[in-house]
């Protein structure tokens, strides 16, 4: 049985708020973005590979984020 929060009798104890749409979701159905760590619901998820992200931007940043190689301009000797 789910009990209500003492401060808000209309809200069940075991819910969380989706940080994308603002909806109330059962805490067992909340996802966490592996890139920005926002919590979001099933309706707001953006699946990519084997992970669920909160947005396309986070999935792009995770897989195509920064270029770790140095550019040729970085090799110039400033003397």
C-alpha positions in Angstrom: 0.0 0.0 0.0 1.3 3.4 -0.9 0.9 6.0 1.8 0.6 9.8 1.2 3.2 12.3 2.1 2.4 14.2 5.3 3.0 17.6 3.7 0.9 16.9 0.7 -2.0 14.4 1.2 -2.7 14.2 -2.5 0.7 13.0 -3.6 1.7 9.4 -3.1 4.9 8.7 -1.1 6.7 6.8 -3.8 6.6 9.2 -6.8 9.2 11.4 -8.4 8.8 14.3 -10.8 10.0 14.0 -14.4 12.5 16.8 -14.9 11.5 17.0 -18.6 7.7 17.2 -18.6 7.0 17.8 -14.9 4.7 14.8 -14.5 4.5 12.6 -11.4 5.9 9.1 -12.0 6.2 6.1 -9.8 9.9 6.0 -8.6 10.4 2.6 -10.1 9.6 3.9 -13.6 12.0 6.8 -13.5 15.0 6.8 -15.8 18.3 8.7 -15.2 20.2 10.2 -18.1 23.8 8.8 -18.2 25.1 12.1 -19.6 23.4 14.9 -17.5 21.9 12.7 -14.7 18.4 14.2 -15.1 15.5 12.0 -14.0 12.8 11.5 -16.7 9.8 9.3 -17.4 9.2 6.7 -20.1 7.4 9.2 -22.4 10.3 11.6 -22.4 13.1 9.1 -22.9 15.3 9.1 -26.0 16.7 5.6 -26.5 20.1 5.3 -28.1 22.0 2.1 -28.3 21.5 0.3 -25.0 21.0 3.5 -23.0 18.0 5.8 -22.5 18.8 9.6 -22.5 16.6 12.6 -21.6 17.1 14.2 -25.0 18.7 13.9 -28.4 21.3 16.5 -27.4 22.5 14.3 -24.5 22.7 11.2 -26.7 24.7 13.2 -29.3 27.0 14.6 -26.7 27.6 11.1 -25.2 28.4 9.4 -28.6 29.8 12.3 -30.7 30.8 14.8 -27.9 34.2 16.3 -28.2 37.0 15.6 -30.5 39.8 14.3 -28.3 42.5 14.6 -31.0 44.5 17.7 -31.2 44.0 19.9 -34.2 47.0 20.8 -36.4 46.8 24.4 -35.1 47.6 23.2 -31.6 50.9 21.9 -32.9 52.2 25.3 -33.9 55.1 26.5 -31.8 54.5 30.0 -30.4 57.9 31.3 -30.0 
